[in-house]
Amino acid sequence: MIGSLCFGVSSHGANVVAWGNNLYGQTNTPADLTNAVIIDAGYYHNVALRRDGRVTAWGQNTYGQTNVPSSVTNAVAIAAGGYHSLALKSDGTVVAWGNNSYGQIMVPPGLTNVLAITGGGYHCTALKADGTVITWGAFPTTITNVPPGLSNVVAVAGGNAHALALKADGKVVGWGNNTYSQITIPASLSNAVAIAGGSMHSLIMKADGRVTALGDGIYGEASVPATLTNAVAVAAGDKYSLALRANGTVVAWGQTANVSLTNVQAIAAGNNHSLALLGGGPPFISSGLIDQTVVAGTTSWLRVVATGNSPLYYHWKWNGTDLDTTTNAILVLSNINRSQAGTYSVIVSNDLGTSPSSEMALRVIPLLITGQPQNQTVAVGTTATFNVTASGKGPFTYQWQLNGTNLIDGTGNPLVLTNAQLHDAGAYSVVVSNGFGSVTSSTAILDVVPVLITGQPQSQSRLRWSTATFAVTASGPDPKTYQWEFNGTNLPGATDNPLLLRNLQLRQAGTYSVAVSNELGGTRSAEAILTIQQVVGWGSSLYGQSRVPAGLTNGINVAGGYYHSLVGRADGTMVAWGDNVEGQTTIPSNLTNTISIAAGEHHNVTLNADGTVAAWWDNYYGESTPPDGLTNIVGISSSYRHSLALGADGTVAAWGLNSAGQTNVPPEVTNIVAIGAGAAHNVVLRADGTVVAWGDNSSGQTNVPLGLSNVIAVAAGSVHSLALRADGIVLAWGGNGSGQTIVPPGLSNVVGIAAGFYHSLALNSDGTVVCWGENIDGQAVPPADLTNVVAIAGGYLHSLAVIGDGPPSGRLRLREGIWSIEGFRVSVPTLSGRVYALEYKDSFSEDNWRTLPLAAGNGGILRLSDPTAKGTQRFYRVRQW
């Protein structure tokens, strides 16, 4: 199956010789293996079939691939996969054992009537008596996609991640991995009688004893020696190839060396080792005859593979009658005619005995229809065309039929029906003839309809507030009318084509279809699904982190980790997606009342409505273990391996990795209203509009610009920091290797900021988003139709946004201001992740506002109160950070 360097030959008296790599004892042939008749090699192990039907295996046994099950008796064939093994029993059933990481030893239930087997790297292939093929295992997943209609197969072979089938007509078919064109079979290749699959290459032996190689040839494994002739068998290893000559010698090429052996009957190639079976004993037929169907006038090759003491003699029979002139392992029937159909068999003999093969049935047909007429539907007045393709000896004649009756003008191919009418509908077939006879095609149904939809509306995903267009194309007599439907109900006034939907809202998500009609009748299109995205991601999708789950709604806040994303919803629940190597997207079931979220490398932090904090999962540096007694929290932030929490009293708590002192909160960090955690530094905002930073300063990220004031928001990336002033201007400092601190010229009217690892984001007052900095995966280029954004976040190589009901409000809209003897309270709509405070002063002329305890925005209505206001006159305002 799959080899390389020659390290010497080992035999120990057995009739199996092994050479090459011996890391797992794969070249230590069991001394008592003197009656082997079939051999095969896996990556680092071997399997041999003894003459009495017993199976022996040796070499690597990490996955139990050499532990032959006790149920394996009366075996007639064996195969070795990468790390698994197979045996075919005399009753036509298959047994497999060893590695099952991709289901390769899970033999399909009910698999019987098997005539041949082969093992690939992580898959298996079986050839059934009816000439069809079945493959199982799942690496790559395409390996199980046997080409549709594959039949009349006489042999199979398995490579590392590809499979091959040899057909009775001498053609080869391949499927699976084609990275090096190892299954790109030249159309001109014919007369093939044997195949082999290697790691990334394939070998094909032709009836004339020459060999063709396909695929990877970096080590010369696909460079067949020009002097190689009279080959009778081939084997493909990892980076090398083997061929067995008719004189019993072996030829090797690629990353290997030739071995001086004679009287060789069979060969096998492993990953880095090889096997040879030396002649001995009476004949044993290791690969018998399989029923075939051939086209008259072509050539058929009947091949039998046998081992035993040399020389071997072959005596062929046809319908029980001797064919005295046929004495080779391959019976060639050239320019075959129908009189040569029947049963064929062969008797193999040597000086120690004889071995008769089973009989095979050879069916000879006049021609083969390789392309059948296809069902079709056409509109009234259009053209219908039926085609048939046939192989065999031409010329061909055609007679088309409608409902079993010959069509007077139906003698051409294709059959063209112009201006089709309703009465042309029916069942069409064709009789194809040549000098050997005729064959009737399958039946194709023609349906003629008043209107035929030739282009269906397409499902699509669009951003909230953007535009969606649904279109349909239809053939048939004009004029046509259109009526669009939404979730099965007519849309009032939607009678144009295309249908244009502007300023999309969440309620418009659903299924759209259209009824198209003319004076003869009508039809309805297929349904197209419109998904409205309220949460948007862009940038890297290596782990799916920028692919927001379809239909996600009610988002109020987003957070981006290294390779994962998180969204908080208005009902207090969360949705996470992307990398889950540490369980970071597996949300704990008890977290159902969250109001704010933050994401680190492999962990998340949430702020609950009761002011407590929760974190999960990666906890190598304690990043998922908030300090005990953490209550009355109003804000959170998280980055690489540490997190911050802001208390209602303006204090900050920090935990997790402390490589640069980032969790050592300085004493001057008081009266804080906003926080931002970077990779190894922090930036926080005081109520007076000034900024404090600490932690790693290797790129100047904690060097707050002198005189920076009037700040209303801060954010921290890997090695840079951001600040937003009340006048809508953004300032940036620190590391600038990717341009993350080069604020775009003219950027103003900003109401929110966020920092990715090496990129920055700004939310404008009109609901648009501006990004700058690293853009290797598109994380700094937001979607063109993104608008009405109310929340943003930056991950490692991706960005996120939440689309709201409109642009973010520039001013807070206070509601329900109530003054009573119990005090003063006011209600205000809030954003998740923001911090709010009720401030007051006792007279209008007073300069200083006094700040009451901070409160956390919850994405809904927040009530702020001043219980000390009793019987006094005060002036109030609400601030947002």
N, C-alpha and C positions, 0 to 999 in steps of 0.2 A: 504493500500500500504506500508507505511513505518512507534518506540516508546520505552518507557523506564520506568520511575518511576511512581508508583501509588500515586496520591495525593488526592484521594477521588472521589466519584461518584456524577454526576449531572444529573438530568432528567427533573425537572420542569414540570412534568405532561405529557411530550411527550412520544412516544413509542420508542424513541432513547435514550439510556443511554450512557454517556461519562465519562471517568475518565483519570487521568494523568495530564500532564503539561497543564496549562491554561494561558500561557503567552499572547496569542492573543485571549482569549475567546473561544478557540476551544472546551472546554468542557461545555460551556454554551449553551446547546441545546435549540433552539427556543421553547417557551412554546406551540405554536400552531402546532408544528410538531407532530400531533397525528395520521397521516395516511401515514407514511413513509413505503415503501415496499423494497427499496434497499438503502444501505449505503456504503460510501467509505471514506477513510481518506487520506489526503495529508500530507506534512510535518507539517504544522500548521493550516490546515483548513479542513473542511468536506463538503461533498456533499451528499444530500439525494434526492431520487426520491419519489414523492408522488403518491398515487394510481391513481390520475386523470391526470398523465403525466406531472405535474409541477415539477420544480427542485428548491430545497432550498439549499443554501450554507452559511456557517458561519465560523468565525475564522479569521486568518490573511488575509488581503486584500491589502497588499503592491503592488501587481502586478495586482489587479483587479480579482483575482481568485475566489472571492465570488460574483462578479457582474454578475449574470446570465443574458445572453442576452435575450431580449424580444422575439427573434425568437425561443427560446427553448420552444416549446410546443409539446404535444403528444410524450414526451420522453418515451422510453421503457427501457433504461439503462443509467447509469452514471458511471463516474470514476474520481478519483482525482490523479493528478500527484504531483510532488514535490511542485511547486508553480503555477500550472495550473489545469484546470478542463475540463471535456468532457461530452457530452451528445449524446446518440444515439437516433435518432428520429424514429418514426414508419415507415417512408418511406425508412429506411436503410441508411440515410445520417448522418454525424457526425458534431457536432459543438464543437469548443474548444475556451477557453478564459483564460486570465491570462498571466503569464510570457511567453515571446516569445524570450528569449535570444538565443536559439538554434533552433528556427523555430518550436517549439513543438506545437504551436497552428495554424500553417499553414497546415490545412488539405489538403492533395493532391487533386488537381482539379479532378473532375469526380469520386471521391470515393463514390460508392454506394453499395447496396446489403450487407451492413455490418450487422453482427449478434451479435457481441460482441466487447467491447472496454476495454482497460486498460491504465493507465497512469504510467509512470516511473518517475525517478527523473527529467529528462529533455527530455523525449521522450514519444511517444504514439504508441500503437499497436492496430490494428484493425483486426478482424477475419471476412472474407467474407463468403458468403453463399456457395461458391464453395470449402470451406475448405482451402483456401490459406490465407496468412498473409501479411500485409504491415505494416512497421514501419517508423515513421518520427521523426524529431528532430535530433540533431547532437552531443550529448555528452554521451558516447564517440562516435566518428564518426563510429566505428564498429557496433554500435547498429542498424544502418540502413541496415547492411549487413545480411538480412534474409537468413538463410541457403538455398542454391540452391535446388530446387525440393521439398521444404517443402510443404506438402499437407495433406489432410485428417485430418486436425486439428479440434478439437472440443472445445478447450478453450485456452485462452491466459492469461499471467500474466506479470506484470512489476515490476522490482526491481529498485534500485537507478540508476544503469548504466548497467543493464542486462535485458534480456527478456526471457520468457519461453513460450513454446507451448506444449499442450497436444494433442497427436494424438489418433485416434480412436482405435488403437491397444494397448492402454494403455502405450505407450512409451512417454517419455518427451524429448524435444529438447530445448537447450538453446543457446544464443548468446550474444555478448557484452563483458563487463568487466568480467574477470575470475581470478582476483587477488587472491581470496581466494577459488578458485575451486567451486564457487557457480553455475557454469553451466557445471561442469564436472559430467555428469549423468552416474552412473554405468551402464554398459552394461546389467547387470542382472536385473535391475529394470524394473518391469512390473506391470500390473494391476492397473496403476495409474488412478484416476478419478477426482482429483482436484489438483491445483497448486497455489503457492503464492510466490511472490518475495519481499524480504526485502532489507535492505541497502546493506549488503554484504553476504547475505545468502538466501537460497531458501527452500521452504517446498513443499513436495509432499505427498498427501493423497492417499492411496491405497483403493481398493474396499472392503478390509476386515476391514476398519476403522482404520488402523494403519498409522502412519506418519513417513516419512523419511526426515531428514534435511541435507542440504549440505552447505558448505562455512564456513565463519568466525564464530567461536564459543567461542571467548575470554570471552564473558559475559554469556556463557551458552545458547545462543540463538539457537545453533544447537544441543543441548543435549536434545533430546525428552524424557520426562518422561517415564520410563519403564511401568508405570501403565496406560498409555494413550491407550485406546481402544474405539471402537465405535464412532470414529470421523466422523462428517458429513461435516465439513468445516474447513479451515485453513486460517490464516492471519499472515503476516510477517511484523514486524516493523523494527526500526533502530537496536536495540540491544536486541530484544525480539521476542517471537512468541506466537501466540494464536491458540487454537483449540476449536471447538464447538462440544460437544458430542451430541449423539442422544437423550439424556434425557433433553436437553435444558440448560445444564450447560457449563461453560467456564473453560478451563485449560490454564494457562499461565506459561511460563518459560523464563529464561534469565534475563535481567536487568528490572524486573517488579515484580508485585505481583499478586497473584490470587484475583479474585473478586467474591463475593458471589451473583450470579445472577441465576435466573431460568426462564424458558419459553423463552429462547433466540432463535431467529430464524436465525440471521446472525451476523457476526462479521467483524470488520475492524480495522487495525492497522496503526497509523500514525507515526510521528517521535518519539514523546514522549507521545502520548496519544492514547486511544483506544475507539472504539464504539461498542455497541451491540444494535441490533434491537429486541425489545420484540414483542411477538406474539400479533396479534390483527386483527380483521376483516376477511372477506372471503379470500380464497387463492389467491395469486398473484404469477405467475410464473416469477421469476427474471432471470432465465437462462434456455432457452428452448432447444429443440432438434435440432441437426444439422445433415445434411445428412452425411452418412458414407459409406465407402467401406471397406469390411473386407474379409479376406482370409478364405475359407472353412476349417473347422477343428480347427479353433482358437476360442477365446472367444471375445464377444463384450459386452461392457458395455454402456447401454443407460441411461443417467443420466439427471434428471431435478431438478432444484433448485427452491424451492417455499417458500414463507413466508405467514403467516396468523395465525389465532388463532389455538392453538394446541388442540387436535391432528389433523394432516393432514393425509388424506388417498389418495392412488394413485391407479388408475384403468387404466391398460394398454390395448391398442388395437393394433391389427395387421390386416392390410387390412380391417379395420372397424369392425373386430370381437373381442369380449372381450377375454382377457387372464385372466381368473378368478383367477388363482393362483398367480398372480403378484400384490403385494400390497405395494412395497417399492419404494423409490425415485430412486433406481437403478434397471434397468431390466438387468439381466445377461443372456446372450445367450451363453451357453457353447457348445464346439464342433459343432459350427454352420455349417449347410449345405445349399446348394443352394436353397432348398425348403423354407427356412426361409426368403428369400429376400422379400422385399415389403415395405409397408408404415407402420410406427409405430407412435402412439400418446399416450397421457396419459391424464386422467382427474384427477385433484387434487381437493379434497373436504374437507370440515370440517362442523361443525354444523351451519356455517353462509352462506354457498354457495359452488359453484363449479367453477373451472376455467379449460377450456380445452386448451391443448397445441396445437401448430401447428403440422402438420404432417412432419415426416422426412422420407427420402428414404434410405433404407438399401440395398446396393448392395453387393452380395456375389460372389466372383470370385474364380476360382479353385486354383489359386496361384498368387503370385505377383512377377513380375520381378523387382528386386531391383538394378540390374546392367546390363545395356544394352550393346550389342556389340558395339564397337567403330570404327569409320572410321580410316583407316590407309593406309600408303603408304610404300611400301617396294621395295628394289632393286631386279632386276632379280637375281635368284639364291639364295636368302636368304629365311628366314622363316616368314610366316605370321601366327598370332594366334588370334582367336576370342574367347572371353569368354562371358558367361552369368551367372548371379547369380539370384536365385529365392528363395522365402520364401513361406512356406506353408507345407502341409503334404506330405512327401515323401513316397516312392521313386519317383524320377523324371526320365523321359525319354526325349531324345533330338533328333530332326531331323533338321539338317542344310539344308539350301536351298541356291542355287546360282541363282540369277535372277528369283526366284519363283519356281525353279525346285529342287526336292530333290537330295541331294548328296548321292551316294551309300554308301560311307564310312563315311558319316557325321552324326554319331549317338553318338558321344562322346562329352564331354565338358571338356576342350576346344577343339575347332576345330583347328588342326595344319596343315598348308600347308607348306611342306618343298620344297625347290628348286623351289620357285614360278617363274612362267613364265608369259609372257605378256598376254597369253590367260586366266590366272586365275583372271584377273581383273573383277570386277563386284559388284553386290549388294548381300550381305549376310544377312540372317536372320535365326532364329531358332524357331521351335515349341517346347515348353516345356509342358509336360503332367504329370499328376498324376491321382490318382483315382477319382478325382472330375471333370476332364476335361483338357483342354489345353489352352495355351495362346501363341500368336505369338509375338516375340520380334520386336523391331524397326529394320530398315534396316541400315546396316553399309556398307560403300563403301570401297572396296579394290582397290587401284591404284598401279600397278606394273610398275616401271620405270627403264630405263637403269642404272642410277646412282641416289643414294639417299644420300643426305647430312644429316649425323647423328649428326654432331657437327658444328654449325655455327661459323663464325668469331665473336668475341666479341668486342663491343665498348669499348674504353678505353681512358683515359686521361693521357698524358705523358708530362714530362718536356721538354722544348726546349733543344736540344743537347743530349737527352737521347735516348734510343732504344725502339722501338715498334715491337711487333711480332703478326702477324695475322696467325691463323691456321684454317684449315678446316678438318673435317673427313668425309669420304664418303664410302658407301658400294656399291657393284656392281662388275661386272667382271673387272679384270685387263687386260692390263695396263691402268692406268688413266693418263690424262694430265691436267695441271692446267694453267689458264691464269688469273692473277690478274688484277683488274680494279681499277682506281682511279677516282672518280666522273663520273663513267660511261664510261671511256675511258681506253683502254688497256695500262698497264704499260709496256714499252719496256723491254724485258728480264726478266720479273717477272713471271717465269714459275715454280718456286719451291714452295713446301709446307713444312714448313711454309714460309710466306713472312717476311723477316727481314729488318727493316728500322732503320738505325743507324744515329746518329748525327741529330736528327730531327730538322727541321726548320718550321717556321710558315706557309710557303706555302704548307706544306705537310698535313695540317689539312683538313679533308674532309671525304668522304665516300669511304670505301674499300669493294670490293666484289670479288668473284672468280668464273670463269666458269670451271666446272669439267666435263670431257668427257671420254668416252671409245668408242669402235668400234660400240656399239649399239646406241649411242646418248650421250646427256649431259644435264646438268642442271646448273643453276646459284644460288649461295648462296644468303642469305640475305645480306643487306648492314650493315656494321659496321662503326661506326663513330669514327674517331680519332680526339681528341681535344688536341691541343698543348698549354701547359701552359707557358706563358711568365712571368706572375706574380704568385708567389707561396706563400701559407700560411701554417703554421703548428702551432700546439698547440691547445688551447681551441676552441671549436666550439659551445659553449653554445648558442650564439646568431648568429651563422654562421659566426663569424668574421674571421675564418681561411679558410672558404670555398670560394675561389675566384670564381667569376662568370665565367662560361664556355665561352671560346672563347675570353676572354679579352686580347687585344693586344695593342701594341704601348705604353706600360707603360714605364715611365722614372723615376718615383719616387714613394715611398710608405711611408705611415704613419700609425702607429697603435695607436688607442685610447684604452680606457678601454675595451670595448666590440664591437668595430667597427673598420673598416679598410677603407683606402682611397688610391687611386692610381691616380697619375697625368699622363696624356698622352701627346704624342708629339704634338698633335694638340691643346693643351691648355685646353682641357676638362678634367673632372674628373669622376671617378666611385667610389661609396661608397657602403658598405654593412655591415651587422651586426645589432647590437642593434640600434633602431631608436626611443627610448623612448622620446628623446628631439628633434627629427627631425635632428639628426646629420648626417644621411645618405641621407637626402633629399637635394640635391645640388641646391642652388639658380640658377635660369635659366640665370642670367646675368653673371655668372662666366664661361667665355669661353676662357679666354686668360691667364691662370695661368702658372707659370713656376716653382713653388715650393709649397709644401704642408706641413702641420704639424697638428697633432691631439692631443687633450686633452681628458679629461674624457668623456664629452658629447658635445664637440664642436670641430670645425676645424678652421684652419687659412690658408689662401692662399696668396701667393705673386704673384701679377699680373705683366705682362710684362712691364707695364708702371711704375713700382716701387712702386705702392700702395699696401695696405694690405686690405684683406677682411676676415671676420670671421662670423661663424654661429654655432649652434643655442643656446644652453644653455647659459644664460647670468646672472645667479644668482649673481655672483661676478664681473660682468663686463667683463668676459673673452672673450665675443664676441663683445666687443666695443673697438676697437683700438683707441689710442689717435688721436684727431683731427690733421690734417696737417701732417700726417705720409707719407712722400714721399721719393724718392730716396733710397728705401729699397733694400737690396741685399740678406738678409737672414732672416729666421724665425725659431722659435722653440716654441713648446707648450707642456705642461704637464698637471697635474691634473686639476688645476683651474686657471692657469695663462699662459701668453705667452710673448715671447721676439721678438724684431725685430732689425736687424742689418742694420745701415745706411751705405751708400757709403763712408761716412766720418769717419767710424770706431766707431761711437757712438752706444749706445744700448738704446732702449726704452722698458719698461715693463708695463704690465697692468694685472688686474684680482685680484684674492685673494692675500692678503698681510699678511697672518697669521704669517709668520716668517720673514717679511721684504724682501721677495723675489722680490717684485716689486720696492724696494728702491735701484736704481742703484747707487753704490758707485762712488764717484768722480774720483777715479783712473781707472775706467773702460773707457779707451780711446784707440784709435789705435787698436780696436778689429777687428779680421778677421773671427772668428767663434764663435757660441753660442750654448749652450745646456741648456734646461730647465728641471729640475727635479720636483718631487712632490711639494716640498716647498723650493727648492734651485736652484741656477744657477751656471754654469761653463762656462767661456768664455776664448777665446784664443787671446793674443796680437800678433801683427805682428812680434814681436821679438822672438816668440816661447815660451813665458812664459804664465802662467795660473792664472786667478783670479776667486775666487768663493765667493758667499755670500748667505745669507738666513739661512734656518734651518741647524743646525749643531749637532742635537741630536745624530747622529751616526758618526760624524767626516767627513761628506761628503763634507764640505767646507775646511777641513784641507789639502790644497794642499801640496804634498810632497816637502820638502826643496830641492832646487837645480833643480827642474823639469824645463827642458828647451828643446829647439829644438823640440817642439810639433807642430804637423800639424793638429790635429783634437781633438775635445772634445765631450763628451756625458754625460748625466745625467739620472740616474734612480730614483727610489723612494727615497732611502737613500744612494745611492752610486754614484761615479763619475768615468769617464774613460778619459784617455788621450792617444793619439797615437803619438809616436815620429817619426821623419823623418827616423830613421833607421828601422822602421817597428815593433817596440816593443810597447806593450800595457801595461800601468800602471793603477791600479785601487785602490781606497781608499773609506773609508766610511763603512756603514753597510754591514755586511757579513753573515747575518742569513741564507741565502740560498746558500752561496758560490759564490755570484755574483762578489766578488772582488778577488777570487782566480783564477788568469789568468793561463790557462793550460800551463804546462811546455813545453818549446820548441816552443811556439807560436811566429812566426816571419814572416817577409815579409807581414805584414798587411798593407792594403791601406785604410781601412775604418772601423769605429766602430759605434755601436748603443747600446742603453740601453733600456731594458724593465723595468717593474716595479721592479722585483727582479732577473732579469737575464741580461746577457750581450752577445753581438754579435760582431764578427770580420770578416771582408771581406779580404781574402788573395789575393795576387797578381795573383794567378792562377785561381781566380774566384770561389774558394770554400768558404764555410762559417763555422765558428767554433762558438759554443755557450757554455755558462757555467752559473751556478747559478740555480735558482729554475726551476724544471722540472715537476711539479705536473700534468700538462696537455700536456707534450711533447714539450713545447715551446723551450727547449734547445737542441732538437735533430732534426736538419734539415734533409730533405729527403736525402737518400743515394746517389741518382744520381743527386743532385743539383750541377751545375757547371756553369761557365761563368757568374757569378752573377756580376752585376754592381751597385746595390743599395740594402740596407738592412734597416729594421726598427723593433723595438720591441714595442709590446703593453703590456697590463696588463698581460695577460696569453697566448699571442700568438706572433708569429714572421712573418715577411714578407720579400720577396726578389723579385728583378726584374732581369730577365735573359737577358743579352745583346747579341751583335753579336760576342762576344769573351771575354776573360779575361779582367778585367779593366786595362787600359794602365798604366804602371809604369811611363811613361814620357809623357809630353804634346807634341803634334805634331802641331807645328805652321804652319800656311798656309798664303800665299799671303802677305808676309811682303812688304810693300810699303813705300818708302820714297819720299816725294815731298816737294815743298815749303810750302804746307799747314800743314806739320807735318809728323808724322810717324803713321802707323796703321798696325795691324796684326790680322789675324783671327785664332781662336783656337776652336777645338771641345770641348764642355763642358758637364758636368753632372748636372742634376737638383739638387738643394739643396746645391751645392758647391759654393764657393766664389772665384773670380779670380781678379787678379790685374796685370797691366803692370808696371814693374819696370825698372829703368834705372840708368846708371852712365856715367859720361863724359869721363872716361878713363879706359882702361882695368886694370890698376894697382890700381885703386881706390877701397877701401874696402867696402864702404857702398853703398847699392842700395837704391834708392829713390822710394817710392811707390806712384803711381798715384791713384785716387779714385777707390774704390772697385767696382766690377761688379758682377751681379748674373748669375750663370750658368743657361741655359735654356734648356739643353738637346739637343741643336743643335749647330750651328756655332755662336760664339760670336766674335764681332769685338771690339778690344781694341785699343785706340789711344792716342797719345801724341801730342796735338796741339801746345805745346811750342817748339817742335823740328823743328826749321826753320834755315836752313843753318848751322847747327852744326853737329858735329860727336858725336854720342852717342851709347852706348851698351845697348841692351834691353834683358829682359827675362820676362816670364809670370809665375806667381805662382798660385797654386791652394790649397785651404784649405777646 
